[in-house]
Amino acid sequence: MLKKWLCGLINGGRQEQSGPATAEAEPVEYKGYLLVSQPDEQGGQYRISGWIRKPQADGEMLEHRFERSDMLPGREACDATMVAKAQRYIDEVGEEMFDPDPRQGRSQASAE
């Protein structure tokens, strides 16, 4: 706690950023979706993160940001785990992942 406080003083209250975003992995096709792992590197470990994309007939690309709290020690293991978890997510949720978040509508309505 003291270290965090001292770092806050030294950094002028700026929050430390998580590790730099890594490069996107090659997309993996699954049932018409493109699964793209792009984990966040944090302290030598990788947090599962990436994109689920679905190309549309009109050329538009639907995107869903896919993030999990899992941390893994290697990039390859992280990429493989992201793909496996994204496949399960697609099987469970399907196209609904692209629907607007209903919580967003409530917060906007209450702000008006």
C-alpha positions as CSV (number, residue, x, y, z in Angstrom):
1,M,0.0,0.0,0.0
2,L,2.8,2.4,0.9
3,K,4.5,1.6,-2.4
4,K,1.3,2.3,-4.4
5,W,0.9,5.6,-2.5
6,L,4.6,6.6,-3.2
7,C,4.3,5.7,-6.9
8,G,1.2,7.8,-7.1
9,L,3.1,10.8,-5.7
10,I,6.0,10.3,-8.0
11,N,3.8,9.7,-11.1
12,G,1.7,12.7,-10.3
13,G,-1.4,10.6,-9.6
14,R,-1.3,8.9,-13.0
15,Q,-2.5,5.3,-13.0
16,E,0.0,2.8,-14.3
17,Q,-1.1,1.3,-17.6
18,S,-1.4,-2.4,-18.1
19,G,1.2,-3.9,-20.3
20,P,1.4,-2.9,-23.9
21,A,-1.1,-4.6,-26.1
22,T,0.5,-7.3,-28.1
23,A,0.2,-7.9,-31.8
24,E,-2.9,-9.7,-33.0
25,A,-2.5,-13.4,-33.7
26,E,-3.5,-14.8,-37.0
27,P,-7.3,-15.2,-37.1
28,V,-8.8,-18.6,-36.5
29,E,-12.1,-19.3,-38.4
30,Y,-14.9,-21.0,-36.5
31,K,-18.5,-21.3,-37.8
32,G,-18.2,-18.2,-39.9
33,Y,-16.5,-16.1,-37.1
34,L,-12.9,-15.0,-37.0
35,L,-11.3,-15.4,-33.6
36,V,-8.3,-13.1,-33.1
37,S,-6.2,-13.4,-29.9
38,Q,-4.6,-10.1,-28.8
39,P,-3.6,-10.7,-25.1
40,D,-2.4,-8.0,-22.7
41,E,1.0,-8.6,-21.4
42,Q,1.2,-7.9,-17.7
43,G,4.3,-8.7,-15.6
44,G,5.5,-11.5,-17.8
45,Q,2.1,-13.1,-18.0
46,Y,-0.6,-12.8,-20.6
47,R,-4.3,-12.0,-20.0
48,I,-6.8,-13.6,-22.4
49,S,-8.1,-10.9,-24.7
50,G,-9.0,-10.5,-28.3
51,W,-11.7,-10.1,-30.8
52,I,-14.6,-12.1,-32.2
53,R,-15.4,-10.8,-35.7
54,K,-18.0,-11.8,-38.2
55,P,-17.8,-10.7,-41.8
56,Q,-21.2,-9.6,-43.3
57,A,-22.4,-10.0,-46.9
58,D,-22.3,-6.3,-47.4
59,G,-18.6,-6.1,-46.4
60,E,-19.2,-4.8,-42.9
61,M,-17.4,-6.5,-40.1
62,L,-19.2,-7.1,-36.8
63,E,-16.8,-7.0,-33.8
64,H,-17.1,-8.1,-30.2
65,R,-14.3,-7.5,-27.7
66,F,-13.6,-10.7,-25.8
67,E,-11.7,-10.4,-22.5
68,R,-11.3,-12.8,-19.6
69,S,-9.5,-12.5,-16.3
70,D,-7.4,-15.6,-16.9
71,M,-3.6,-15.1,-16.8
72,L,-1.2,-17.5,-18.5
73,P,2.6,-17.6,-18.6
74,G,3.0,-18.0,-22.3
75,R,1.7,-16.3,-25.4
76,E,1.0,-19.5,-27.3
77,A,-1.0,-21.0,-24.4
78,C,-2.9,-17.8,-24.1
79,D,-3.8,-17.7,-27.8
80,A,-5.0,-21.3,-27.7
81,T,-7.0,-20.7,-24.6
82,M,-8.6,-17.6,-26.0
83,V,-9.7,-19.5,-29.1
84,A,-11.2,-22.4,-27.0
85,K,-13.1,-20.0,-24.7
86,A,-14.3,-17.9,-27.7
87,Q,-15.6,-21.1,-29.4
88,R,-17.6,-22.0,-26.3
89,Y,-18.9,-18.4,-26.0
90,I,-20.1,-18.5,-29.7
91,D,-21.8,-21.9,-29.1
92,E,-23.6,-20.5,-26.0
93,V,-24.4,-16.9,-27.1
94,G,-24.2,-16.8,-30.9
95,E,-25.2,-13.7,-32.8
96,E,-26.6,-12.1,-29.6
97,M,-23.1,-11.0,-28.6
98,F,-23.4,-8.2,-31.2
99,D,-26.7,-6.9,-29.7
100,P,-26.5,-3.6,-27.9
101,D,-25.8,-4.0,-24.2
102,P,-29.2,-3.3,-22.4
103,R,-27.3,-1.8,-19.4
104,Q,-26.1,1.0,-21.7
105,G,-29.6,2.0,-22.6
106,R,-30.6,2.2,-18.9
107,S,-27.7,4.4,-18.0
108,Q,-28.4,6.7,-20.9
109,A,-32.1,6.9,-20.1
110,S,-31.4,7.7,-16.5
111,A,-29.0,10.5,-17.5
112,E,-31.7,12.3,-19.5
